[in-house]
């Protein structure tokens, strides 16, 4: 923070330097956030594809279970 006894010009210079540093930091943070958003978007796409594949496998498993259940039902019901 600015020290007591600064002249107006010294305070302006200090303030300019400080704001320049902050502006640089904000720019760096924005770049990192944009990279994180891109990466998150890729991960969301991968998760969506995985969810679709899991749903397909569950559907196939349900059909196979139904078929086996029907076959076993006929086999053991005929006795």
N, C-alpha and C positions, 0 to 999 in steps of 0.2 A: 504494500500500500504506500501511497505517497507520504513522504516524511514531512513533518512540520518544518516550516522555514523555507520551503521551496518557493521559488518565484513562479509567477504565472506561466512563464515560458517553459521553465523546467517541469512544471506539473503537466503542461500540454505534451511535452516530449515523452515524459514517463507514461502518460495516458495513451499516447499514440503507440508506443512500443508494446504496452500491455494489451491493448486491443488487437494489435497485429498478431501477437502470439495466440490470443484467444481465437481469432479468425482462422489461423492455421490449424489449430486443434479442432475446431468445428468442421473444417473441410475434411480433415482426416477421419473424423467420426462419421461424416456422411458417406465417405467412400466405403468404410467398413460396413456400415448398415446396408448399403446397396449390395455389396458382395454377399452379405448374410441373407438378404431377401432373395437373391438369385439362387443361392444354394438351397434355401428353404423351398423355393418353387420346384427345384429339381427333386428334392426329397418327397414333396407332396405328390408329384407325378408318379414316382416309384411306389409310394404307398398306395395310391389309387389303383395302379396296375396289379399290385399284390393282392389288394382286397378283391378285385375282380376275379383273379385266379383262385383265390380261396373260396369264393362263392361258387365258382364252377365246380371245384372239387367237392364241395358240400352237396351240390345238386346231384352230381354223379353218384356220390356215396349214398344219398337217399334213395335213388332209383335202384342201385344195386341191392341195398338192404330190403327194399320192397320186393324185388324179384326173388331174392333168397327166402324171404319170409313166405312168399306165396308158394314157392316150390316146396319148402319144408312143410307148410300147411297141408298141401295136397298129399305129400308122401305119408305123413303121419295120420292124416284124416281117413285115408282109404283102408286102414286096417280094421 
